[in-house]
Amino acid sequence: MTDDTSSMFPAGRTALIVRMPEAEPVVRDWQERIDPATRAGAGVPAHVSVLYPFLQEHLIDASILAGIAATLSPHHAFDLRFERTGRFPGMLYLAPEPDAPLRRLTRAITGRWPDVRPYGGRYPDPVPHLTVAQRAPEADLDAAEADLNGRLPLTARARAVDLVAYDGTAWRERASFTLREPGK
């Protein structure tokens, strides 16, 4: 098997993500079948990105980690519901609702690091999403979408934001920042 991820992710790339383990049973089979990053064993869990890409891994030190923690500390854990699928060109995703708490997390991080823009600044208002597959044939995306629409809705709780880094082979967790439970 060729490593499809080498062209997708350079070593040292990082991201801030919210893992969605509740979505794994719904999306994992499709991810393993048609998503190159998952098929290549890159360790990409079901997640919604808060900021991709973040800083290069070699720039992340104790002060950056402390800055992330301080930036996220006012934010509470929250529930999400995935009721529908959505599409970008060549990509199928689950749409989180409400998406406002995810957008607030992104704004908080980009407010602290204004030179780091979501998706390199390609999209002026990035849409929060849980990627099911990208770079897959349209027929595969259509089949996955039909199946997933019959398995929704699902609910998930955003409890933490994880800093992950790509080491050239797989995504690895570098740190996790727990979101406060309401009332705390």
Secondary structure, DSSP 8 states (H G I E B T S, - for coil): ---TTTTT--TT-EEEEEE-GGGHHHHHHHHHHH-HHHHTT----SEEEEESS-S-GGG--HHHHHHHHHHHTT-B-EEEEEEEEEEETTEEEEEEES-HHHHHHHHHHHHHSTT--GGGGT-SS----EEEEES--HHHHHHHHHHHHTT--EEEEE-EEEEEEE-SS-EEEEEEEE-B-TT-
